[in-house]
Amino acid sequence: MARADADTPMMQQYHRLRDEAGDALLFYRMGDFFELFFEDAKVAAGCLDIALTKRGDGVPMCGVPVHAAESYLARLIRAGHRVAIAEQIESPAEARKARGSKALVERAIVRLVTPGTLTEDTLLDSGSANWLAALARVGDESAIAACDISTGRFELVACAGHELAAELARLGPAEVIGAEPVPGIEARWGHEGFDSLAGERALKRRFGLADLDGLGGPGRAELAAAGGLLAYLDATQREATAFLGLPRRVQRSAHMAIDAATRISLEICRTAEGTVAGSLLGEIDRCVTAAGRRLLGTDLAAPLTDRAAIEDRLDLVAWFTEEPIRRDRLRSALRSLPDLGRGLGRLVAGRGGPRDLAALRDGLGGASDLAATLAATALRPRLLDDLLPLLGGHQTLIEELARALVPSPPLDAAKGGFIAEAYDPELDTLRSASSDGRRAIAELEGRYREATGVSALKIRHNAVLGYHVEVPAKHADRLLAPDSGFTHRQTMAGAVRFNSPALHEEASRVLEAGGHALTLEQAHLERLTAHAVGEAAPISTTADALARIDVAAALAERAGEGGWVRPTLDEGPCLEIEGGRHPVVERALGKSGDRFVANDCCLGASDRLWLITGPNMGGKSTFLRQVALIALLAQAGSFVPASRAKIGLVDRLFSRVGASDNLARGRSTFMVEMVETAAILAQATPRSLVILDEIGRGTSTYDGLAIAWAVVEAMHDEARSRTLFATHYHELTRLAGRLPCLSLHNVRAREWKGDLVLLHEVAEGAADRSYGIAVARLAGLPPTVVSRAKSVLAKLEAGRDATGGIAAGLDDLPLFAAAMAAEPAPDPLAEALSDIDPDALTPREALQALYRLKALSHSSADG
Ligand SMILES: Nc1ncnc2c1ncn2[C@@H]1O[C@H](COP(=O)(O)OP(=O)(O)OP(=O)(O)O)[C@@H](O)[C@H]1O
């Protein structure tokens, strides 16, 4: 950016702030506008579709009015920008008084608005959490510190480096920051404060702790991540304090591990297109509060692995399913409650207003009423008993707010009018003085009309003149007369304006009383805010408890709608589902009047790998996904779409679909498929659930079949997870004879009078044929192409029958484990030798190399 020495003081100030803003756009406050200059102006004008103009000196600029700034900010943030807000921190009058008549108003950056540090309702999605995640690595430890300052949530997660991506996928953060790049993770790098000592200090200072034992002694990586996070919050929030509860250390083993690819493939909280509608969350969400919706998303993103904790949630859902009337009443009470958590977040951040206080009054009041209703019910489940006490305990604050505030206060505190009558006698006196004054002014208008005989005379008010008398120009003479008692102030095109001593006196009265009243109201606002902020922790606990109740009641509602059942949980590696359905597909079919065919699945220790064949469009993918979703729902504490389900707890869930498009990430589809399959083979355990859909499809038939074959064997012999494997390679069915825990299943289809009928029924045994051509015909491929394909197929099949086909000879293949043993182990001595380049060695290095080789030869002889 060009910077001339001749810059005006204002431009010098601008450049200083511009430098401080770094890569953020700078909103530079000038009166009622935020202005942007230079490159910022070009970027913002393009993104916001507003006029780009030029100043007199040719500098590009554009601006947004302060009162509408939030909606512009929202668009910039959504487009991936960050925005630094430079406010005037003194008034022009103060500047003049302090530094002379030409003094420049002092400005400072008061906040950096970034996607992960938002608190405004208009900028946030009410139905999902808004995480900011900070990543740190110290030695081989990695950790994430994450917070949602709109609700005060704060988590620390320690994990191995390769697990970072999966943990981030669980959180789905709006913004990720770190110090140094971590391969494979997209974030804003180069931030400071990622230091374990600084982190420890910052945590202690922030929460007033003498030591961190109460937090369970976080590790060095967690402290470093917390340090980076807190430093970033300080840098972005400046004077305001971000709302943070005490950090909760998340035990990763307490949650079902689900990596990013699985989340995308199962469309858990978002569809592949990124919408909530059409995802599992969108389909099952019957929450009536925004906080409930956020919690349901969190629950689905992180199903539990602890049986007792899941049973507690299920007990509560069951309790709500038993009493639909009670549930309805509770839900309508919840529906009317405001979003406590986010209102509190704004108050703590110093961006709250009277309406946020009213939200606390109504939300906390509603919570305590709800607690009373629920306490009167019998046979309460344990979780509810734990939640009840958390709903109450705010009586003093509720009463104070109820007395202090008018029923529905304005959003903006600036004009006052939010403190109720009879709360503060002094305020009442000032208010009546000011309204008496206004009445006196109105009376004055009548008297002046009579006295002057100008019926069009009006008393008006504006920001420049304050109260004044205005008459049409043609009647001005009467008031301009020297003895009229009026003083001329301003002549306009059609009107003339005057002042008078009586008006001046009344106006000062109004102004003074009004000004004092406003100051008094502001003082009350500050005090009430401080009171509420002082109780931030218990208030957010109440908000969480309400959300938990909403989620349970909503799940009961959904279970009732769909005839879902309570799953039984088991510690063993079983998975028994009778009459299972895919909630999203079932809904889509229902809309077009089609019936969903329910299917069973029964995996156990001796039958843990199902190989599923069948025609395209037969329902293989749907079946695979429904099994995974049922396990996931069960462990999230929900009833499931089935007539019976017994779920052996799943530690990790994997779902892969062969050859799915992932060109955006710059890898070929087949490469992605193989990388992801490798990840499963490396991580799946006997307690995992793995669904593999047409793995190997993305390459040539021979390679694909070979890979699919080897993957099935490895899943069976090595990972030993519960596995569903859907494939079009019929040759794989030969594995049934070789692998004892593998069984064959197919989605049934029939040809009837030459037409293909897909039954969507999962049955035992392999599919008799593939029906590919029949499906192609169903899809409307031209008859000539279909009949040509048929004759090509006949030739191919004849060839296969003669030679045994592409799988001929596979039966002679040694078993997977035997083949692994037979593979020769690498010889370290030979490898070391081949690494040596004799011509590149000095005599001394050559001697050292000889010693090394000798030592190696000894150790391999010993081994
Ligand atoms: N159980 C079911 N009951 C009724 N309709 C179903 C069922 N399962 C699937 N369908 C219907 O069949 C369509 C295809 O299902 P799906 O994608 O699961 O088939 P597929 O066997 O995986 O196909 P492909 O091999 O071509 O990938 C679905 O969109 C749905 O409309």
The ligand as an SDF file (V2000), in Angstrom:
LIG
                    3D

 31 33  0  0  0  0  0  0  0  0999 V2000
  -34.9610  -51.4900    2.1310 N   0  0  0  0  0  0  0  0  0  0  0  0
  -35.4480  -50.7700    1.1090 C   0  0  0  0  0  0  0  0  0  0  0  0
  -36.7830  -50.6700    0.9120 N   0  0  0  0  0  0  0  0  0  0  0  0
  -37.2630  -49.9480   -0.1180 C   0  0  0  0  0  0  0  0  0  0  0  0
  -36.5070  -49.2980   -0.9950 N   0  0  0  0  0  0  0  0  0  0  0  0
  -35.1810  -49.3500   -0.8580 C   0  0  0  0  0  0  0  0  0  0  0  0
  -34.5760  -50.0840    0.2090 C   0  0  0  0  0  0  0  0  0  0  0  0
  -33.2500  -49.9660    0.1060 N   0  0  0  0  0  0  0  0  0  0  0  0
  -33.0170  -49.2030   -0.9720 C   0  0  0  0  0  0  0  0  0  0  0  0
  -34.1690  -48.8280   -1.5540 N   0  0  0  0  0  0  0  0  0  0  0  0
  -34.3140  -47.9790   -2.7550 C   0  0  0  0  0  0  0  0  0  0  0  0
  -33.3440  -48.3770   -3.7130 O   0  0  0  0  0  0  0  0  0  0  0  0
  -32.5000  -47.3020   -4.0610 C   0  0  0  0  0  0  0  0  0  0  0  0
  -31.0900  -47.7950   -4.2660 C   0  0  0  0  0  0  0  0  0  0  0  0
  -30.5670  -48.2510   -3.0680 O   0  0  0  0  0  0  0  0  0  0  0  0
  -29.0030  -48.4220   -2.8400 P   0  0  0  0  0  0  0  0  0  0  0  0
  -28.2820  -47.2170   -3.2980 O   0  0  0  0  0  0  0  0  0  0  0  0
  -28.8560  -48.8310   -1.4460 O   0  0  0  0  0  0  0  0  0  0  0  0
  -28.6610  -49.6310   -3.8240 O   0  0  0  0  0  0  0  0  0  0  0  0
  -27.2790  -50.3260   -4.1150 P   0  0  0  0  0  0  0  0  0  0  0  0
  -27.5580  -51.7740   -4.1240 O   0  0  0  0  0  0  0  0  0  0  0  0
  -26.2330  -49.8750   -3.1950 O   0  0  0  0  0  0  0  0  0  0  0  0
  -26.9990  -49.8160   -5.5740 O   0  0  0  0  0  0  0  0  0  0  0  0
  -25.5740  -49.7220   -6.3650 P   0  0  0  0  0  0  0  0  0  0  0  0
  -25.0130  -51.0850   -6.3700 O   0  0  0  0  0  0  0  0  0  0  0  0
  -25.9990  -49.2610   -7.7120 O   0  0  0  0  0  0  0  0  0  0  0  0
  -24.7490  -48.7230   -5.6230 O   0  0  0  0  0  0  0  0  0  0  0  0
  -32.6380  -46.3310   -2.8970 C   0  0  0  0  0  0  0  0  0  0  0  0
  -32.4490  -45.0070   -3.3050 O   0  0  0  0  0  0  0  0  0  0  0  0
  -34.0530  -46.5540   -2.4230 C   0  0  0  0  0  0  0  0  0  0  0  0
  -34.9400  -45.7540   -3.1660 O   0  0  0  0  0  0  0  0  0  0  0  0
  1  2  1  0
  2  3  1  0
  2  7  2  0
  3  4  2  0
  4  5  1  0
  5  6  2  0
  6  7  1  0
  6 10  1  0
  7  8  1  0
  8  9  2  0
  9 10  1  0
 10 11  1  0
 11 12  1  0
 11 30  1  0
 12 13  1  0
 13 14  1  0
 13 28  1  0
 14 15  1  0
 15 16  1  0
 16 17  2  0
 16 18  1  0
 16 19  1  0
 19 20  1  0
 20 21  2  0
 20 22  1  0
 20 23  1  0
 23 24  1  0
 24 25  2  0
 24 26  1  0
 24 27  1  0
 28 29  1  0
 28 30  1  0
 30 31  1  0
M  END
$$$$
